[in-house]
Amino acid sequence: MGIVNRRNAMIGWATWTLMKQMATRRAKKAVPADGAKGSKGSKGKKALKVGAAAAAAAGLIVFWKAKHRDSTDHDSIAAEELGGPQS
């Protein structure tokens, strides 16, 4: 049985949805309303977008590194199967 299956997909989707809602609530709570005294206006929204982009980039890097870490010995296995030179 592989790691990608319906159960894990549903758990991942539910976790992602709940965390997104929680992050939205926390972000709205942290940024004052537009009419409030000391309001930053659209600067707060821009900061949230920049933060979200940075988090997405960090997640992509972690995923990419994990993907490459898992596939380190495939070259030697392929050489054995094809009867090529082995290191």
Sequence and secondary structure as in RCSB ss.txt:
>XXXX:A:sequence
MGIVNRRNAMIGWATWTLMKQMATRRAKKAVPADGAKGSKGSKGKKALKVGAAAAAAAGLIVFWKAKHRDSTDHD
SIAAEELGGPQS
>XXXX:A:secstr
  S SHHHHHHHHHHHHHHHHHHHHHHHHHS  TTSTT  THHHHHHHHHHHHHHHHHHHHHHHHHHHHHTSSHH
HHHHHHHT    
